[in-house]
Amino acid sequence: MAELTVENLHLRLGGNEILKGVGMSLDRGRRIVCGCFKIKAPLP
């Protein structure tokens, strides 16, 4: 089972829509790293 779940994410920067309807899930101990942000689930 996922530790973190995001559904239907929208992100706008000024007048530009960067993300629209994005979803993701993250299991414990896994990382997502993207240029401007970092999400880290707690390690067991």
Buried (B, 14 or more C-beta within 10 A) or exposed (E): EEEBEEEEEEEEEEEEEEEEEEEEEBEEEBEEEEEEEEEEBEEE
